[in-house]
């Protein structure tokens, strides 16, 4: 303590204001001397959540999600003064690396064998953790000291490794072979292992490399997925062969959101119990987990990611993204999931990046910018992985921007192609926008994960509403390719065909609903089909090889169209277009269906979907487009007399006719349904209930009240032969199993 007081006394006079502000705002948790109390010691410079002045200012003024660190209401100038005080206290900003950066790089990846255990810039081993963030955590002397200290290891039953995620009773051990072991702590023996023998000069050189070298731009090592964790393209193609896992956002490439597990049945589902709950923190958790061989991968609303033990919910690792101030008025602040290929996960972020993470550790392999988030773009959906490619769309709907679909090389992050979701100059379909320039800010966002048909080698990606949402006079014409499904060539991004569900949409009825791929017999002929329940309240059956409309009808209450013609084009009724005075139309802008996952129950020929039936008054206004600023062109007022009732509805998959209906007090098109081979359909409701129904009849079987708002879709998996059902609710993941 005397030493800490001495250090404080030695702070230059210019830092005294920062010291006073620190005592005033921070000492309750970190102590007057910054040596810690309720909060950690801040004098060491070993700071977990970044160590630059900008990091510290952000931590103070924004708080640190998932920790006890709150946002402190102080001006940025005051926070900057506190940050400079702490940096001076920890020796930052004064001490400079004295070693040779190039020599340090050669040592790190060569003779010193640091990269055998540690990663830097996407290269190296997994055993010792990622040192790419060393610059924000360590001073040169602290890093040199770390290199001379022994490594703290643990051993049990002849297995030696790094001990992580300890609690009172259990711990996770990560061994040199890159395998996780889940242990009882009573049998763990802690040991020390010396670092490789290095001279002081060599340590200084390595410190200089770690603290001065850029963390991007390094040549990535050849990608060789781990032998014990390798989700190959063949596994993804045949996901139905391993129903114990959930390998893609939709459960498979076809988007059926169906589980082949059958342990839970109508007979035993009433005894389903809570198995575990994992609190993620934050708000509006909308993730659909992935599960690979006992590891669950989930995302949080701020583009964070975690790996969990799928048996217990215990955290294995966390990836926390330090987001800048994203343009939140142009997007929903959420993230809906990950993709996996090989031993890597792929995360798309609110600041419009695509990130490759090591699946075992959460280490960053590469991180590339898809577009500038400052323009108003963001990404909220789970990427789609096909053979060596990562496919992503973009959120761009209400901010005078236009959407696209991108493909990236899974190994390097290099962009391979981009296809625009509004016609570009030279495309004859640009004439469906009048004036043509309105296509440049015309929306058509691509914010839902697509599906893939390996037989025809086609990606199916949906597009959203044109902009402005409600003012039709600013963009006359059909407004291709908004509110459509695009059939894309995965090699080039070329549009093979498209089908537009709502030409010249004036009600914000995005087509960002699941394009489900099935085979079926239509008029005596077996055909490859694409089926979808759309936000505009119509169900569609298309030939997925040609885009031909085969069948369709309304599946929910609607008052805007007489029906669909022989080509599937809606026959629009008069007086349904928004006006300055307003027109009353059903459904409302949230739609009869939305991005919540439907499920295809092949055993019963049912398309299971969560339905909302609300009506609204739509009004329009004229506003000039300003990219990055709100551009809806009107407003929507939901009819409070009708409210927002809903249902879980089983439709005949080939016609859209209703086969059974289970009413919900609050309808939500953003909650999903899961069909299972056991004959149980799991539905999620916006009022916080996970519900089990008989897949064939819709009969009620069981429900569990989570006590939190649900805006997500259930999924199922199994570990050691035991089936589980999982659902995200508000700020947590709830998991259920039989006793």
LOBAMAR-992227 format. One line per 2 residues: their letters; for each residue y, x, z of C-alpha. Coordinates in nm, 2 decimals, padded with zeros to 4 digits, always signed. Example, Ala and Ser with C-alpha at 12.3 -4.5 7.8 and 13.67 -1.06 7.14 Angstrom:
BEGIN
as) -00.45,+01.23,+00.78 | -00.11,+01.37,+00.71
***
This chain:
BEGIN
xx) +00.00,+00.00,+00.00 | +00.24,+00.29,+00.08
xx) +00.17,+00.44,-00.26 | +00.25,+00.10,-00.43
xx) +00.58,+00.07,-00.24 | +00.66,+00.43,-00.33
xx) +00.60,+00.35,-00.70 | +00.83,+00.05,-00.68
xx) +01.10,+00.26,-00.52 | +01.08,+00.51,-00.81
xx) +01.14,+00.24,-01.08 | +01.47,+00.32,-01.26
xx) +01.77,+00.11,-01.18 | +01.76,-00.06,-01.51
xx) +01.43,-00.21,-01.41 | +01.55,-00.34,-01.08
xx) +01.65,-00.68,-01.23 | +01.29,-00.71,-01.36
xx) +01.16,-00.62,-01.02 | +01.37,-00.89,-00.85
xx) +01.26,-01.15,-01.11 | +00.90,-01.04,-01.05
xx) +00.93,-01.09,-00.67 | +01.10,-01.43,-00.73
xx) +00.86,-01.57,-00.98 | +00.53,-01.38,-00.95
xx) +00.48,-01.24,-00.60 | +00.32,-01.56,-00.46
xx) +00.01,-01.47,-00.66 | +00.04,-01.10,-00.74
xx) +00.21,-00.98,-00.42 | +00.55,-00.83,-00.37
xx) +00.42,-00.49,-00.48 | +00.22,-00.63,-00.78
xx) -00.10,-00.50,-00.62 | -00.25,-00.84,-00.63
xx) -00.35,-01.12,-00.40 | -00.45,-01.46,-00.55
xx) -00.39,-01.30,-00.88 | -00.50,-00.96,-01.01
xx) -00.35,-00.61,-00.95 | -00.09,-00.55,-01.22
xx) -00.01,-00.19,-01.14 | -00.31,-00.04,-01.31
xx) -00.22,-00.13,-01.67 | -00.58,-00.26,-01.72
xx) -00.48,-00.61,-01.82 | -00.75,-00.84,-01.95
xx) -00.52,-01.06,-02.17 | -00.32,-00.80,-02.36
xx) -00.08,-00.53,-02.25 | +00.21,-00.53,-02.49
xx) +00.55,-00.66,-02.39 | +00.50,-00.96,-02.62
xx) +00.16,-01.03,-02.46 | +00.31,-01.03,-02.11
xx) +00.60,-01.25,-02.21 | +00.36,-01.50,-02.37
xx) +00.13,-01.49,-02.06 | +00.43,-01.56,-01.83
xx) +00.60,-01.83,-02.03 | +00.30,-02.01,-02.19
xx) +00.03,-01.95,-01.92 | -00.32,-01.83,-01.99
xx) -00.56,-02.12,-02.08 | -00.88,-02.13,-01.88
xx) -00.73,-01.93,-01.59 | -00.51,-02.00,-01.29
xx) -00.21,-01.84,-01.46 | +00.04,-02.12,-01.52
xx) +00.33,-02.13,-01.75 | +00.64,-02.01,-01.56
xx) +00.96,-02.19,-01.66 | +01.18,-01.88,-01.71
xx) +01.41,-01.78,-02.00 | +01.25,-01.53,-02.24
xx) +01.51,-01.27,-02.15 | +01.40,-01.29,-01.78
xx) +01.03,-01.27,-01.88 | +01.11,-00.97,-02.10
xx) +01.27,-00.80,-01.80 | +00.96,-00.86,-01.59
xx) +00.74,-00.73,-01.87 | +00.94,-00.41,-01.90
xx) +00.92,-00.37,-01.52 | +00.54,-00.40,-01.52
xx) +00.50,-00.17,-01.82 | +00.71,+00.09,-01.64
xx) +00.51,+00.04,-01.32 | +00.18,+00.10,-01.51
xx) +00.31,+00.40,-01.70 | +00.33,+00.22,-02.03
xx) +00.61,+00.28,-02.27 | +00.66,+00.63,-02.12
xx) +00.32,+00.80,-02.16 | +00.22,+00.88,-02.52
xx) -00.12,+00.99,-02.65 | -00.13,+01.37,-02.68
xx) -00.45,+01.41,-02.89 | -00.51,+01.41,-03.26
xx) -00.58,+01.07,-03.41 | -00.79,+01.19,-03.70
xx) -01.00,+01.42,-03.49 | -01.05,+01.13,-03.25
xx) -01.17,+00.91,-03.53 | -01.42,+01.17,-03.64
xx) -01.55,+01.21,-03.28 | -01.57,+00.83,-03.22
xx) -01.77,+00.76,-03.53 | -01.95,+01.10,-03.53
xx) -02.04,+01.37,-03.29 | -01.93,+01.19,-02.97
xx) -02.15,+00.89,-03.07 | -01.90,+00.65,-02.91
xx) -01.97,+00.40,-03.20 | -02.34,+00.40,-03.10
xx) -02.23,+00.17,-02.82 | -01.87,+00.06,-02.88
xx) -01.71,-00.12,-03.17 | -01.36,-00.05,-03.32
xx) -01.21,-00.24,-03.61 | -01.53,-00.42,-03.69
xx) -01.75,-00.10,-03.69 | -01.99,+00.03,-03.43
xx) -02.24,-00.09,-03.17 | -02.25,-00.39,-02.95
xx) -02.38,-00.24,-02.62 | -02.06,-00.11,-02.48
xx) -01.81,-00.37,-02.59 | -01.53,-00.38,-02.84
xx) -01.25,-00.12,-02.80 | -01.02,-00.26,-03.07
xx) -00.79,-00.40,-02.80 | -00.76,-00.08,-02.61
xx) -00.40,-00.03,-02.70 | -00.31,-00.35,-02.52
xx) -00.51,-00.26,-02.21 | -00.50,+00.11,-02.13
xx) -00.25,+00.39,-02.10 | -00.37,+00.73,-02.25
xx) -00.45,+00.88,-01.90 | -00.63,+00.56,-01.79
xx) -00.84,+00.57,-02.11 | -00.92,+00.94,-02.07
xx) -01.02,+00.87,-01.71 | -01.25,+00.59,-01.82
xx) -01.43,+00.83,-02.05 | -01.51,+01.06,-01.77
xx) -01.65,+00.79,-01.53 | -02.01,+00.69,-01.54
xx) -02.12,+00.37,-01.70 | -02.22,+00.09,-01.46
xx) -02.56,-00.04,-01.57 | -02.83,-00.26,-01.42
xx) -03.21,-00.26,-01.45 | -03.49,-00.51,-01.40
xx) -03.85,-00.48,-01.49 | -03.79,-00.17,-01.69
xx) -03.51,-00.33,-01.89 | -03.18,-00.15,-01.86
xx) -02.84,-00.27,-01.98 | -02.49,-00.39,-01.91
xx) -02.46,-00.67,-01.65 | -02.23,-00.96,-01.74
xx) -02.15,-01.31,-01.63 | -02.27,-01.28,-01.28
xx) -02.26,-01.57,-01.04 | -02.41,-01.61,-00.69
xx) -02.77,-01.65,-00.82 | -02.80,-01.53,-01.18
xx) -02.67,-01.28,-01.43 | -02.69,-01.19,-01.80
xx) -02.81,-00.84,-01.90 | -02.74,-00.71,-02.24
xx) -02.97,-00.42,-02.34 | -02.93,-00.14,-02.59
xx) -03.14,-00.32,-02.85 | -02.88,-00.60,-02.85
xx) -03.08,-00.85,-02.66 | -02.97,-01.08,-02.39
xx) -03.18,-01.12,-02.07 | -03.11,-01.41,-01.83
xx) -03.20,-01.29,-01.48 | -03.22,-01.38,-01.11
xx) -02.99,-01.14,-00.93 | -03.23,-01.08,-00.64
xx) -03.44,-00.86,-00.87 | -03.16,-00.66,-01.03
xx) -03.10,-00.29,-00.94 | -02.76,-00.15,-01.02
xx) -02.75,+00.21,-01.15 | -02.50,+00.46,-01.30
xx) -02.53,+00.65,-01.63 | -02.30,+00.94,-01.72
xx) -02.08,+00.93,-02.03 | -02.15,+01.19,-02.30
xx) -02.02,+01.54,-02.20 | -01.68,+01.59,-02.37
xx) -01.39,+01.83,-02.32 | -01.05,+01.71,-02.20
xx) -00.92,+01.78,-02.55 | -01.19,+01.56,-02.71
xx) -01.12,+01.28,-02.47 | -00.75,+01.30,-02.56
xx) -00.83,+01.30,-02.93 | -01.05,+00.98,-02.89
xx) -00.78,+00.82,-02.68 | -00.52,+00.89,-02.95
xx) -00.74,+00.73,-03.21 | -00.81,+00.42,-03.00
xx) -00.44,+00.38,-02.90 | -00.27,+00.47,-03.23
xx) -00.51,+00.37,-03.52 | -00.47,+00.02,-03.68
xx) -00.76,-00.21,-03.59 | -00.78,-00.34,-03.95
xx) -00.82,-00.17,-04.28 | -01.12,+00.04,-04.18
xx) -01.42,+00.05,-04.41 | -01.68,-00.19,-04.27
xx) -02.03,-00.06,-04.22 | -02.30,-00.21,-04.44
xx) -02.40,-00.55,-04.29 | -02.75,-00.54,-04.16
xx) -02.82,-00.85,-03.95 | -03.01,-00.80,-03.63
xx) -03.38,-00.85,-03.65 | -03.39,-01.09,-03.35
xx) -03.09,-01.29,-03.46 | -03.06,-01.36,-03.83
xx) -02.98,-01.70,-03.97 | -03.06,-01.63,-04.33
xx) -02.95,-01.84,-04.63 | -03.31,-01.95,-04.66
xx) -03.31,-02.09,-04.30 | -02.99,-02.28,-04.38
xx) -03.14,-02.42,-04.70 | -03.44,-02.55,-04.50
xx) -03.28,-02.64,-04.17 | -03.51,-02.94,-04.13
xx) -03.80,-02.69,-04.07 | -03.65,-02.60,-03.73
xx) -03.52,-02.92,-03.57 | -03.49,-02.73,-03.24
xx) -03.18,-02.56,-03.38 | -02.86,-02.71,-03.52
xx) -02.75,-02.45,-03.78 | -02.46,-02.61,-03.96
xx) -02.17,-02.84,-03.86 | -02.35,-03.15,-04.02
xx) -02.70,-03.03,-03.91 | -02.79,-02.94,-04.27
xx) -02.64,-02.89,-04.61 | -02.68,-03.25,-04.70
xx) -02.45,-03.38,-04.43 | -02.70,-03.63,-04.29
xx) -02.62,-03.54,-03.92 | -02.98,-03.63,-03.83
xx) -03.23,-03.46,-03.59 | -03.60,-03.43,-03.66
xx) -03.67,-03.41,-03.28 | -03.88,-03.70,-03.15
xx) -03.94,-03.63,-02.78 | -03.67,-03.88,-02.68
xx) -03.78,-04.23,-02.78 | -03.67,-04.59,-02.72
xx) -03.94,-04.61,-02.44 | -03.82,-04.31,-02.24
xx) -03.45,-04.28,-02.32 | -03.35,-04.50,-02.02
xx) -03.45,-04.21,-01.80 | -03.22,-03.96,-01.97
xx) -03.03,-03.75,-01.72 | -02.74,-03.51,-01.72
xx) -02.88,-03.16,-01.76 | -02.56,-02.96,-01.74
xx) -02.18,-02.98,-01.80 | -01.97,-02.69,-01.93
xx) -01.60,-02.71,-01.86 | -01.41,-02.55,-02.15
xx) -01.06,-02.62,-02.02 | -00.77,-02.74,-02.24
xx) -00.77,-03.08,-02.39 | -00.90,-03.27,-02.70
xx) -01.24,-03.09,-02.74 | -01.37,-03.21,-03.08
xx) -01.64,-02.95,-03.14 | -01.99,-03.01,-03.27
xx) -02.20,-02.72,-03.12 | -02.42,-02.50,-03.32
xx) -02.75,-02.40,-03.16 | -02.96,-02.09,-03.27
xx) -03.27,-02.00,-03.08 | -03.14,-02.10,-02.73
xx) -02.78,-01.99,-02.78 | -02.51,-02.26,-02.82
xx) -02.18,-02.19,-02.99 | -01.88,-02.41,-02.93
xx) -01.50,-02.40,-03.01 | -01.20,-02.51,-02.81
xx) -00.88,-02.68,-02.94 | -00.68,-02.36,-02.96
xx) -00.92,-02.18,-03.19 | -01.12,-02.02,-02.91
xx) -01.50,-01.98,-02.92 | -01.78,-01.94,-02.67
xx) -02.15,-01.87,-02.66 | -02.35,-02.06,-02.40
xx) -02.70,-02.05,-02.27 | -02.82,-02.37,-02.42
xx) -03.06,-02.43,-02.12 | -02.80,-02.41,-01.85
xx) -02.45,-02.41,-02.00 | -02.37,-02.06,-01.85
xx) -02.12,-01.87,-02.05 | -02.26,-01.57,-02.24
xx) -01.93,-01.46,-02.40 | -01.58,-01.59,-02.49
xx) -01.35,-01.52,-02.77 | -00.99,-01.61,-02.68
xx) -00.74,-01.62,-02.97 | -00.38,-01.55,-02.88
xx) -00.21,-01.81,-03.10 | +00.15,-01.77,-03.21
xx) +00.38,-02.08,-03.20 | +00.20,-02.27,-03.47
xx) +00.38,-02.56,-03.65 | +00.22,-02.83,-03.44
xx) +00.41,-03.11,-03.60 | +00.21,-03.05,-03.92
xx) -00.13,-03.05,-03.77 | -00.36,-03.18,-03.50
xx) -00.41,-02.91,-03.23 | -00.79,-02.89,-03.24
xx) -01.09,-02.71,-03.38 | -01.41,-02.88,-03.47
xx) -01.67,-02.60,-03.50 | -01.82,-02.28,-03.64
xx) -02.04,-02.16,-03.92 | -02.32,-01.91,-03.88
xx) -02.48,-01.67,-04.13 | -02.70,-01.37,-04.04
xx) -02.58,-01.25,-03.70 | -02.22,-01.35,-03.75
xx) -02.01,-01.66,-03.67 | -01.72,-01.77,-03.88
xx) -01.41,-01.94,-03.72 | -01.11,-02.09,-03.90
xx) -00.80,-02.10,-03.69 | -00.48,-02.30,-03.62
xx) -00.27,-02.00,-03.74 | -00.46,-02.02,-04.07
xx) -00.69,-01.72,-04.04 | -01.06,-01.69,-04.10
xx) -01.24,-01.47,-03.84 | -01.59,-01.32,-03.85
xx) -01.74,-01.27,-03.50 | -02.06,-01.10,-03.39
xx) -02.28,-01.38,-03.27 | -02.43,-01.18,-02.98
xx) -02.11,-01.06,-02.83 | -01.81,-01.24,-02.98
xx) -01.67,-00.91,-03.11 | -01.44,-00.94,-03.41
xx) -01.59,-00.80,-03.73 | -01.29,-00.90,-03.95
xx) -00.99,-01.13,-03.93 | -00.80,-01.22,-04.25
xx) -00.50,-01.44,-04.32 | -00.58,-01.74,-04.54
xx) -00.21,-01.84,-04.56 | +00.11,-01.82,-04.36
xx) +00.09,-02.06,-04.07 | +00.48,-02.05,-04.05
xx) +00.48,-02.27,-04.36 | +00.31,-02.54,-04.17
xx) -00.05,-02.48,-04.28 | -00.35,-02.47,-04.03
xx) -00.72,-02.50,-04.04 | -00.91,-02.73,-03.79
xx) -01.26,-02.77,-03.94 | -01.58,-02.57,-03.93
xx) -01.63,-02.35,-04.24 | -01.92,-02.41,-04.48
xx) -02.15,-02.12,-04.54 | -02.36,-02.08,-04.85
xx) -02.52,-01.78,-05.00 | -02.29,-01.49,-04.91
xx) -01.97,-01.71,-04.92 | -01.76,-01.88,-04.66
xx) -01.58,-02.20,-04.78 | -01.27,-02.33,-04.61
xx) -01.01,-02.59,-04.68 | -00.67,-02.65,-04.51
xx) -00.46,-02.90,-04.32 | -00.14,-02.97,-04.51
xx) -00.11,-03.34,-04.53 | +00.22,-03.45,-04.37
xx) +00.45,-03.16,-04.42 | +00.54,-03.15,-04.80
xx) +00.26,-02.90,-04.87 | -00.04,-02.92,-05.09
xx) -00.41,-02.84,-05.02 | -00.67,-02.61,-05.16
xx) -01.03,-02.49,-05.11 | -01.11,-02.12,-05.07
xx) -01.42,-01.91,-05.09 | -01.45,-01.57,-04.91
xx) -01.70,-01.29,-04.91 | -01.90,-01.33,-04.58
xx) -01.94,-00.95,-04.54 | -01.58,-00.84,-04.60
xx) -01.35,-01.14,-04.58 | -01.23,-01.08,-04.94
xx) -01.11,-01.40,-05.11 | -01.33,-01.48,-05.41
xx) -01.15,-01.79,-05.55 | -00.91,-02.07,-05.47
xx) -00.91,-02.42,-05.62 | -00.60,-02.64,-05.57
xx) -00.63,-03.00,-05.46 | -00.34,-03.11,-05.67
xx) -00.32,-03.03,-06.04 | -00.14,-02.71,-06.13
xx) +00.08,-02.66,-06.44 | -00.14,-02.67,-06.75
xx) -00.38,-02.92,-06.60 | -00.36,-03.25,-06.79
xx) -00.42,-03.44,-06.46 | -00.08,-03.32,-06.35
xx) +00.06,-03.62,-06.54 | -00.09,-03.85,-06.27
xx) +00.21,-03.74,-06.06 | +00.55,-03.87,-06.16
xx) +00.76,-03.67,-06.14 | +00.51,-03.39,-06.20
xx) +00.68,-03.16,-05.95 | +00.58,-03.40,-05.67
xx) +00.23,-03.26,-05.71 | +00.36,-02.93,-05.56
xx) +00.43,-03.09,-05.23 | +00.19,-03.38,-05.27
xx) -00.05,-03.33,-04.98 | -00.42,-03.38,-05.07
xx) -00.53,-03.17,-04.77 | -00.89,-03.05,-04.75
xx) -00.95,-03.05,-04.37 | -01.32,-03.17,-04.34
xx) -01.62,-02.95,-04.39 | -01.80,-03.01,-04.72
xx) -02.16,-03.04,-04.81 | -02.38,-02.85,-05.06
xx) -02.66,-02.93,-05.30 | -02.87,-02.63,-05.39
xx) -03.06,-02.82,-05.66 | -02.74,-02.86,-05.87
xx) -02.57,-02.56,-05.71 | -02.27,-02.78,-05.62
xx) -02.03,-02.79,-05.33 | -01.89,-03.13,-05.25
xx) -01.54,-03.12,-05.08 | -01.33,-03.41,-04.99
xx) -00.95,-03.44,-05.02 | -00.68,-03.62,-04.82
xx) -00.39,-03.85,-04.88 | -00.10,-03.78,-05.12
xx) +00.24,-03.72,-04.97 | +00.47,-03.88,-04.88
xx) +00.21,-04.10,-04.72 | +00.38,-04.44,-04.75
xx) +00.66,-04.41,-05.00 | +00.50,-04.47,-05.34
xx) +00.82,-04.45,-05.54 | +00.85,-04.07,-05.48
xx) +00.51,-04.00,-05.65 | +00.42,-04.26,-05.91
xx) +00.07,-04.25,-06.07 | -00.29,-04.20,-05.95
xx) -00.20,-03.87,-05.78 | -00.51,-03.68,-05.85
xx) -00.69,-03.51,-05.69 | -00.59,-03.68,-05.36
xx) -00.83,-03.91,-05.18 | -01.12,-03.78,-05.39
xx) -01.45,-03.59,-05.37 | -01.45,-03.27,-05.57
xx) -01.77,-03.13,-05.71 | -01.72,-02.76,-05.72
xx) -01.90,-02.46,-05.88 | -01.96,-02.22,-05.59
xx) -01.94,-01.92,-05.82 | -01.59,-01.99,-05.95
xx) -01.44,-02.29,-05.77 | -01.43,-02.48,-06.10
xx) -01.41,-02.86,-06.06 | -01.73,-03.00,-06.23
xx) -01.62,-03.36,-06.17 | -01.42,-03.57,-05.93
xx) -01.42,-03.93,-05.81 | -01.11,-04.08,-05.66
xx) -01.16,-04.34,-05.39 | -00.80,-04.46,-05.35
xx) -00.58,-04.40,-05.65 | -00.22,-04.38,-05.56
xx) -00.29,-04.42,-05.19 | +00.01,-04.56,-04.99
xx) -00.17,-04.61,-04.66 | -00.27,-04.26,-04.55
xx) -00.64,-04.33,-04.62 | -00.76,-03.97,-04.65
xx) -01.10,-03.93,-04.82 | -01.19,-03.66,-04.56
xx) -01.51,-03.84,-04.46 | -01.86,-03.69,-04.49
xx) -02.00,-03.67,-04.84 | -02.37,-03.74,-04.75
xx) -02.63,-03.62,-05.01 | -02.95,-03.82,-05.04
xx) -03.21,-03.91,-05.31 | -03.27,-04.28,-05.38
xx) -03.38,-04.54,-05.63 | -03.10,-04.73,-05.80
xx) -03.20,-05.01,-06.05 | -03.55,-04.86,-06.08
xx) -03.44,-04.51,-06.14 | -03.47,-04.22,-05.90
xx) -03.13,-04.05,-05.87 | -02.95,-03.78,-05.68
xx) -02.69,-03.96,-05.48 | -02.37,-03.90,-05.28
xx) -02.29,-04.18,-05.03 | -01.98,-04.21,-04.81
xx) -01.81,-04.47,-04.59 | -01.44,-04.43,-04.65
xx) -01.13,-04.47,-04.45 | -01.01,-04.74,-04.69
xx) -01.30,-04.96,-04.56 | -01.52,-04.93,-04.87
xx) -01.87,-04.78,-04.89 | -01.95,-04.59,-05.21
xx) -02.28,-04.48,-05.38 | -02.22,-04.21,-05.65
xx) -02.45,-04.01,-05.88 | -02.39,-03.66,-05.75
xx) -02.48,-03.49,-06.08 | -02.21,-03.68,-06.28
xx) -01.98,-03.86,-06.03 | -02.07,-04.20,-06.18
xx) -02.00,-04.50,-05.95 | -02.33,-04.69,-05.89
xx) -02.26,-04.93,-05.60 | -02.01,-05.01,-05.33
xx) -01.86,-05.28,-05.11 | -01.64,-05.33,-04.81
xx) -01.81,-05.24,-04.48 | -01.52,-05.33,-04.25
xx) -01.23,-05.57,-04.24 | -00.98,-05.50,-04.52
xx) -00.70,-05.70,-04.69 | -00.57,-05.47,-04.95
xx) -00.82,-05.50,-05.24 | -01.01,-05.78,-05.40
xx) -01.30,-05.54,-05.44 | -01.42,-05.26,-05.66
xx) -01.45,-05.28,-06.03 | -01.74,-05.15,-06.24
xx) -01.60,-04.80,-06.22 | -01.55,-04.81,-05.85
xx) -01.17,-04.84,-05.88 | -01.02,-05.08,-05.62
xx) -00.87,-05.40,-05.74 | -00.55,-05.39,-05.54
xx) -00.39,-05.71,-05.41 | -00.02,-05.78,-05.44
xx) +00.22,-05.73,-05.15 | +00.01,-05.46,-04.99
xx) +00.24,-05.16,-05.06 | +00.47,-05.05,-04.78
xx) +00.83,-05.16,-04.81 | +01.14,-05.09,-04.60
xx) +01.08,-05.44,-04.45 | +00.71,-05.38,-04.40
xx) +00.38,-05.53,-04.52 | +00.08,-05.63,-04.31
xx) -00.25,-05.46,-04.42 | -00.60,-05.40,-04.28
xx) -00.72,-05.14,-04.20 | -00.46,-04.94,-04.02
xx) -00.38,-04.58,-04.11 | -00.66,-04.44,-03.88
xx) -00.90,-04.62,-04.11 | -01.22,-04.80,-04.09
xx) -01.40,-04.46,-04.09 | -01.27,-04.11,-04.05
xx) -01.40,-03.76,-03.99 | -01.65,-03.86,-03.71
xx) -02.00,-03.79,-03.84 | -02.21,-04.07,-03.98
xx) -02.59,-04.03,-03.98 | -02.85,-04.10,-04.24
xx) -03.17,-04.25,-04.09 | -03.42,-04.21,-04.38
xx) -03.70,-04.38,-04.19 | -03.51,-04.71,-04.19
xx) -03.29,-04.66,-04.49 | -02.98,-04.69,-04.27
xx) -02.64,-04.53,-04.29 | -02.52,-04.52,-03.93
xx) -02.14,-04.52,-03.89 | -01.88,-04.57,-03.62
xx) -01.63,-04.83,-03.73 | -01.27,-04.92,-03.63
xx) -01.12,-05.26,-03.73 | -00.74,-05.26,-03.68
xx) -00.45,-05.39,-03.88 | -00.09,-05.27,-03.91
xx) +00.25,-05.32,-04.05 | +00.33,-05.04,-04.30
xx) +00.70,-04.95,-04.37 | +00.85,-04.70,-04.61
xx) +01.16,-04.48,-04.62 | +01.29,-04.23,-04.87
xx) +01.32,-03.87,-04.75 | +01.36,-03.55,-04.94
xx) +01.06,-03.31,-04.91 | +01.11,-02.99,-04.70
xx) +00.80,-02.78,-04.69 | +00.68,-02.74,-04.33
xx) +00.86,-03.04,-04.20 | +00.73,-03.40,-04.15
xx) +00.71,-03.59,-04.48 | +00.53,-03.92,-04.42
xx) +00.79,-04.14,-04.59 | +00.75,-04.43,-04.35
xx) +00.57,-04.56,-04.04 | +00.27,-04.76,-03.92
xx) +00.27,-05.01,-03.63 | -00.07,-05.13,-03.52
xx) -00.10,-05.50,-03.46 | -00.14,-05.53,-03.08
xx) -00.29,-05.88,-03.10 | -00.58,-05.76,-03.31
xx) -00.61,-05.43,-03.11 | -00.85,-05.17,-03.21
xx) -01.20,-05.32,-03.17 | -01.49,-05.14,-03.33
xx) -01.87,-05.11,-03.37 | -02.16,-04.89,-03.45
xx) -02.29,-05.03,-03.77 | -02.60,-04.97,-03.97
xx) -02.54,-05.01,-04.35 | -02.81,-05.03,-04.62
xx) -02.77,-04.68,-04.76 | -02.81,-04.79,-05.12
xx) -02.57,-05.09,-05.11 | -02.35,-05.07,-04.80
xx) -02.46,-05.41,-04.68 | -02.46,-05.45,-04.30
xx) -02.81,-05.45,-04.14 | -02.71,-05.45,-03.77
xx) -02.40,-05.42,-03.56 | -02.33,-05.30,-03.21
xx) -01.98,-05.39,-03.09 | -01.75,-05.14,-02.91
xx) -01.46,-05.23,-02.69 | -01.25,-04.96,-02.85
xx) -01.32,-04.87,-03.20 | -01.28,-04.51,-03.32
xx) -01.35,-04.36,-03.66 | -01.34,-04.01,-03.51
xx) -01.65,-04.06,-03.29 | -01.98,-03.99,-03.46
xx) -02.34,-04.11,-03.47 | -02.67,-03.91,-03.45
xx) -03.00,-04.05,-03.58 | -03.32,-03.89,-03.45
xx) -03.68,-03.89,-03.55 | -03.77,-04.04,-03.21
xx) -03.62,-04.37,-03.32 | -03.30,-04.34,-03.11
xx) -02.95,-04.34,-03.25 | -02.69,-04.18,-03.02
xx) -02.33,-04.31,-03.06 | -02.02,-04.18,-02.90
xx) -01.73,-04.42,-02.81 | -01.36,-04.35,-02.76
xx) -01.37,-04.50,-02.41 | -01.60,-04.21,-02.29
xx) -01.95,-04.35,-02.33 | -02.25,-04.18,-02.49
xx) -02.47,-04.47,-02.60 | -02.83,-04.48,-02.71
xx) -02.94,-04.76,-02.95 | -03.27,-04.84,-03.13
xx) -03.22,-04.70,-03.47 | -03.41,-04.98,-03.64
xx) -03.25,-05.28,-03.47 | -02.93,-05.16,-03.30
xx) -03.07,-05.28,-02.96 | -02.89,-05.13,-02.66
xx) -03.11,-04.88,-02.47 | -02.89,-04.66,-02.24
xx) -02.54,-04.52,-02.19 | -02.37,-04.26,-01.98
xx) -02.00,-04.27,-01.89 | -01.85,-03.92,-01.91
xx) -01.52,-04.02,-01.75 | -01.33,-03.87,-02.04
xx) -01.21,-03.96,-02.38 | -01.46,-03.88,-02.66
xx) -01.33,-03.77,-03.00 | -01.65,-03.60,-03.13
xx) -02.00,-03.64,-03.26 | -02.33,-03.60,-03.07
xx) -02.60,-03.35,-03.17 | -02.95,-03.26,-03.06
xx) -03.15,-02.94,-03.01 | -03.45,-02.81,-02.81
xx) -03.53,-02.51,-02.60 | -03.88,-02.42,-02.48
xx) -04.00,-02.76,-02.62 | -03.75,-02.97,-02.43
xx) -03.51,-03.19,-02.63 | -03.14,-03.21,-02.53
xx) -02.85,-03.42,-02.66 | -02.50,-03.28,-02.64
xx) -02.15,-03.43,-02.68 | -01.80,-03.30,-02.63
xx) -01.57,-03.51,-02.41 | -01.20,-03.43,-02.36
xx) -01.24,-03.09,-02.19 | -01.61,-03.04,-02.15
xx) -01.95,-03.03,-02.31 | -02.20,-03.28,-02.16
xx) -02.57,-03.22,-02.22 | -02.86,-03.46,-02.14
xx) -03.24,-03.43,-02.12 | -03.54,-03.61,-01.99
x) -03.63,-03.54,-01.62
***
